[in-house]
Amino acid sequence: MKRQFKLEEISAIINDFAELGSLAPTALYLGGTKSMVIQGEPGAVIRGKKGPGGVTVKKTNQALIIGTYDEPMTPGQCNMIVERLGYYLIDQGL
């Protein structure tokens, strides 16, 4: 499903990578959908959960890789795909 992300949503994500934990009190918003922030990799990965779905955001040198999922995909599957792509891009200098 295609989602439209708002500039303020992306800005809040970028800010959380710089100021760890800034999203936790307010939640993670993407495409107007509110997700609870759950454990991630400080400064590198943000994860959010909403009901049976969620989001994984991986920061590279030049991009944010954003993956969203709903059942039957599991959080672990989404995390693995997004993070592997992110690490590949980092290895390529991107």
N, C-alpha and C positions, 0 to 999 in steps of 0.2 A: 504494500500500500504506500503510495506517495504521500509524504507529509511536507507541509510548508513550515519551515523553521523561521522564527522571528529573530531579528538582529539582537534584541535584548536577551533572548534565550541563549544564543551563541556567545554573547558577551559575558553572561553569567558563568558559562562553562569555562571560558578562557580565564576568567578571573579566579575560578576555583583551582585551576592548575597553578596559578601564581600565589594565591592565598588559600592554602589547603583548609578544607572544611567550611568554606564560605557558603556552599550550597546546602549543607546539612540542615541548618535551621529553617530554610525557606523552601526546600525541595528542588528537584531538577525539573525544569519545564522544557519540553520539546514539542513543537507543533501544537502548543496549547494544552498538551497532556502533562499532568503533574505526576511525577514519580518520586517515591521515597529514595533518598540516596543511601546506598549500602556500600559495604567495604569495597575498596578498589586498591589501586597501586598509587600511593601518594605522588602527585606530580606527573603521572603517566596515564592512569586509567580511572575513569569515573563510571560507576555502575548505578543504575536506578531500577526500581521494581514497582510495578503497579499491577495488582491482581495476578493473573496468569502470564503476564507479559512484562516487558522491561526494555532497558536500553543499556548499551555499552559504548563508551566513548574513549578512544585511544588517541593520545596526542603524539604527533610526529614532529619533526623539525619544521615542516611547512604546512601541515594539515591536521584536521581533526577527522578521524574515521568514526562514523556514527552508525551503529547497528541497532535496529529495534527488532523485537521478537514477540510472538504470541505462541500459545500452545498450538501445535505439538512440539515446537522447538523448545529446548531447555535453555536456562541461563548459561550453563556451561558451554553449550554448542555455540551460542552467540559470542560469548567471551572469547572462545578459542579462535573463531573465524576473524573477528575484529582485531584481536591482539596480534595474531600471526600476520595479518595484512599490515598492521602498523609497524611491527618489527621489520618486516620485509622492506617497507618504505624507508625506515630509519637506516637500514643497512645500505640502501641505495643513495643515502644522503638527502632524502626528501623529508 
